[in-house]
Amino acid sequence: MSKKLTFRVDSDEMLPFPMRVDQYISLRIEGLTRSQFRSRSSDLKINNKKSKAATMVVPGDIIDFFLENLPSLELQAEELPLEILFENSDALVLNKARGMVVHPGPGNRSATLVNGVLFYVQKFEGFDEGDIRPGIVHRLDKDTTGVLILAKNIQAHSFLANQFKARQTQKMYYALGKVTPRGRQTLQYYSLPREIRNVLGRDPKNRQKFTVLPQSSGRGKEAVSIIRLLGHNDGATLGLFEIKLVTGRTHQIRVHLASLGYPISGDALYGRDSGPLLLHARSLSITLPGEDYPRTFIAPLPSDFPEEFARKIESKESGHG
């Protein structure tokens, strides 16, 4: 017996797009190889056009197909600690913990945020069977803490996701950056908000990383951040940065700060540093379904955020900084 499946290709997936659809589906369905996909699938369509297994897909594509002998895709509900900031019938807003992957994927079938939320809400309404990311509107890296919104039903998902796509949301982060000798030379320049605008794409030397690419490369996507230095420690070895995201590319803040000479404290990938990643999604402003004006949700800082810098944040947010 075959089942019809539908997958949406997300723009923030850490995958080397464009890529073959059989390769993409084998990554999305754990336990299904590319050859099994080719032999078991039928009526493959991409954006409603008949396609082949070798057809290339890019973010934004909709993939539909029938699959025989479907591997088990049932998401397992798990009781996990969740910090709920807000909830109604359409949305759930959480303060994501460090170390928690947002949704299942290859090598991460359990203990993800989606597994925990499924236990909490019991069911996501209207999502495709086999969707391992029901409710996910946007994502945070595994070791990034802070505010994250999920949709409880497919109508709310469309309403919220469209705001991210149209850049109608406001996202603000705090990060503690290590000041390198190169970064020290321009540190005070960032005491006023500065726009960082460039092109980010996958690093050809390390596929786990993203990097700033030349405008002329024809690869990557535009990434825009507004960065401001809020203060630093006595030796100016650590700087506290406020970052407002205009776009939301994978690893955008981490790449932008590292490229300026301020790799985030605890960032082993971009700063070769150990310890907790001190990047926190502080606030998200977004309009909820059925409402006319945006709400702003604020996530408390993690308990291990250095007290000296937590006080600077408190002073700034109270209007004294």
C-alpha positions in Angstrom: 0.0 0.0 0.0 1.3 3.4 -0.9 0.8 6.7 0.9 0.9 10.2 -0.5 3.5 12.5 1.1 4.2 16.2 0.8 7.4 18.0 1.8 8.2 21.7 1.8 11.8 22.6 1.2 12.8 25.2 3.9 15.1 28.1 3.1 17.0 27.7 6.3 17.9 24.1 6.0 21.7 23.4 6.3 21.9 21.5 3.0 23.9 22.2 -0.2 21.1 23.4 -2.5 20.3 22.9 -5.2 20.3 19.1 -4.7 18.6 16.1 -6.2 15.2 15.3 -4.9 16.0 11.7 -4.1 19.0 12.9 -2.0 16.8 15.4 -0.3 14.0 12.9 0.6 16.5 10.4 1.9 17.6 13.0 4.3 14.1 13.9 5.4 12.9 10.3 5.8 15.2 8.4 8.2 15.8 4.8 7.0 15.0 5.5 3.4 17.9 5.4 0.9 18.1 7.1 -2.4 17.8 3.8 -4.3 14.8 2.8 -2.1 13.1 6.1 -2.9 13.6 5.6 -6.6 12.2 2.1 -6.6 9.3 2.7 -4.2 8.1 6.2 -5.2 5.6 7.0 -7.9 3.8 10.1 -9.3 6.6 12.4 -8.2 5.8 16.1 -8.7 7.7 19.2 -7.8 5.6 22.4 -7.7 2.8 20.3 -9.3 5.0 19.4 -12.3 5.8 15.8 -13.1 9.5 15.2 -12.1 12.2 12.6 -11.9 14.4 11.5 -9.0 17.3 13.4 -10.4 15.4 16.7 -10.6 17.1 19.4 -8.5 15.2 21.1 -5.7 15.7 24.4 -4.0 14.2 26.2 -1.0 10.5 27.0 -1.6 9.8 23.9 -3.6 6.8 21.7 -2.8 7.4 17.9 -3.3 4.5 15.5 -3.7 4.8 11.7 -4.3 3.4 8.3 -3.4 5.7 5.9 -1.5 5.3 2.1 -1.0 6.4 0.4 2.3 6.8 3.7 4.1 9.3 3.6 6.9 7.8 4.5 10.3 7.6 8.3 10.4 5.4 8.6 13.5 6.7 11.3 15.8 7.1 10.1 19.3 5.6 12.3 22.0 8.0 12.7 24.9 7.7 14.5 28.2 10.4 17.0 28.2 11.0 20.2 30.2 9.6 23.2 28.3 9.4 26.8 29.4 6.2 28.2 28.1 6.0 31.9 27.6 2.6 32.2 26.0 -0.1 29.9 24.6 -3.5 30.1 22.9 -5.5 27.9 20.6 -3.3 28.8 17.6 0.3 29.3 18.9 2.8 28.3 21.5 5.7 30.5 22.5 8.6 29.0 24.3 12.0 29.9 25.7 14.1 27.2 24.0 16.8 25.6 26.2 20.4 25.3 25.1 21.3 21.9 23.7 17.8 21.1 22.4 17.4 20.5 18.7 14.2 22.1 17.3 12.9 19.2 15.2 13.7 15.6 14.4 16.1 14.8 11.5 18.8 12.3 10.6 20.5 11.3 13.9 18.0 13.3 16.0 14.7 11.3 16.2 14.0 12.0 19.8 14.4 14.6 22.6 13.8 17.5 20.2 11.5 20.4 20.9 8.9 19.0 18.5 8.8 15.7 20.5 8.3 17.7 23.7 5.7 20.0 22.3 3.8 17.0 20.8 3.5 15.5 24.3 2.3 18.9 25.6 -0.3 19.8 22.9 -1.1 16.1 22.0 -1.8 16.9 18.3 -0.8 19.4 15.6 -3.9 19.9 13.4 -3.8 19.7 9.6 -0.2 18.9 9.0 0.9 16.3 6.4 1.5 12.8 7.6 5.2 12.2 7.6 6.0 15.9 8.3 8.7 15.7 11.0 8.5 19.5 11.5 4.8 20.1 12.3 4.2 23.6 13.7 7.7 24.9 13.1 7.6 28.4 11.8 11.3 29.4 12.3 14.2 27.8 14.0 17.1 28.4 16.5 20.4 26.6 16.4 20.8 23.7 18.9 22.8 25.8 21.3 21.0 29.1 20.9 18.6 29.9 23.7 15.5 32.1 23.6 12.1 32.9 22.2 10.6 30.5 19.6 7.0 30.4 18.3 5.2 27.3 17.0 1.8 27.0 15.2 -0.7 24.5 16.6 -2.6 24.1 13.3 -1.9 24.4 9.6 -3.9 27.7 9.2 -1.9 29.4 12.0 1.3 28.0 10.5 0.6 29.7 7.1 -0.4 33.0 8.9 2.8 33.1 11.0 5.2 31.8 8.3 4.0 34.4 5.8 5.1 37.2 8.3 8.6 35.7 8.4 8.7 35.4 4.7 7.5 39.0 4.2 10.0 40.2 6.9 7.1 41.6 9.0 8.5 40.2 12.2 11.0 41.8 14.5 13.7 39.6 16.1 16.3 40.8 18.6 19.2 38.8 20.0 22.0 39.4 22.6 25.4 37.8 22.0 28.6 37.9 24.0 31.5 38.2 21.5 35.1 37.6 22.1 37.1 40.6 20.9 40.0 39.6 18.7 42.9 41.9 17.9 41.3 42.7 14.6 37.9 43.4 16.2 39.5 45.7 18.9 40.4 48.2 16.1 36.8 48.8 15.2 35.0 48.0 18.5 33.8 51.6 19.3 32.5 51.9 15.7 29.7 49.5 16.7 28.6 51.6 19.7 26.0 53.0 17.3 23.7 50.6 15.4 25.5 49.5 12.2 24.0 47.6 9.2 25.9 44.5 8.1 24.8 43.5 4.6 26.5 40.8 2.6 26.0 37.4 1.0 26.2 34.2 3.0 26.6 30.7 1.6 28.0 27.4 2.5 31.8 27.3 3.1 33.3 25.2 0.3 36.1 24.1 2.7 33.8 23.0 5.5 30.2 22.0 4.7 29.1 22.4 8.3 29.9 26.2 8.1 28.6 29.2 6.3 30.8 32.1 5.2 30.6 35.5 3.6 30.8 35.1 -0.2 31.8 37.7 -2.9 28.8 39.5 -4.4 30.1 38.3 -7.8 30.0 34.6 -6.9 26.4 34.1 -7.9 25.9 31.9 -4.9 24.4 32.3 -1.4 21.7 34.7 -0.2 21.7 38.2 1.1 22.0 38.5 4.9 21.3 41.7 6.8 21.8 42.3 10.5 21.8 45.5 12.6 24.5 45.2 15.2 25.2 47.5 18.2 27.8 47.2 20.9 26.1 47.7 24.3 29.3 47.5 26.4 32.4 45.4 27.2 34.4 44.2 30.2 37.3 46.1 31.7 39.9 44.5 29.5 37.7 44.8 26.4 38.2 41.1 25.7 34.4 40.5 25.7 31.7 42.7 24.1 28.0 42.6 24.6 26.1 43.0 21.2 22.5 43.6 20.4 21.6 42.2 17.0 18.4 42.8 15.1 17.8 40.4 12.3 16.4 41.7 9.0 16.9 38.4 7.3 17.1 35.0 9.0 19.8 32.9 7.3 21.3 29.8 8.9 24.1 30.8 11.4 23.7 34.5 10.3 24.6 36.1 13.6 27.4 33.7 14.3 28.9 34.3 10.8 28.4 38.1 10.9 30.0 38.6 14.3 32.9 36.2 13.6 33.6 38.0 10.3 33.8 41.3 12.1 36.3 39.9 14.7 33.8 39.1 17.5 33.2 35.4 17.4 30.5 34.5 19.9 31.8 33.1 23.3 31.4 29.3 23.3 31.1 29.0 19.5 33.3 26.0 18.7 32.5 26.2 14.9 33.2 29.8 14.2 35.4 30.8 17.1 37.1 27.5 18.1 35.9 28.2 21.6 34.6 25.9 24.3 31.8 26.5 26.9 28.2 27.5 26.5 27.2 29.4 23.3 26.2 32.8 24.6 23.7 33.7 22.0 20.2 34.4 23.1 17.0 35.2 21.1 15.6 37.9 23.5 12.5 39.0 21.8 10.1 38.4 18.9 7.4 40.7 17.7 4.7 39.1 15.6 1.0 39.3 14.9 -1.0 36.3 16.0 -3.9 34.8 14.1 -7.1 36.7 14.7 -5.3 39.8 16.0 -4.6 43.1 14.3 -1.5 44.2 16.0 1.8 42.5 16.8 2.7 41.2 20.3 6.2 41.2 21.6 7.4 38.1 23.4 10.5 38.3 25.7 12.6 35.3 26.8 14.5 35.5 30.1 18.3 35.2 29.8 19.8 31.8 30.6 21.0 31.4 34.2 24.6 31.1 33.0 24.7 34.4 31.2 27.4 36.4 32.9 26.0 38.7 35.6 28.1 41.7 34.6 26.5 41.7 31.1 23.1 40.7 32.3 23.1 43.9 34.4 24.0 45.9 31.3 21.0 44.4 29.5 18.7 45.2 32.4 20.0 48.8 32.5 19.5 49.2 28.7 16.0 47.8 28.7 15.0 49.9 31.7 16.0 53.0 29.7 19.2 53.7 31.6 21.7 52.3 29.1 
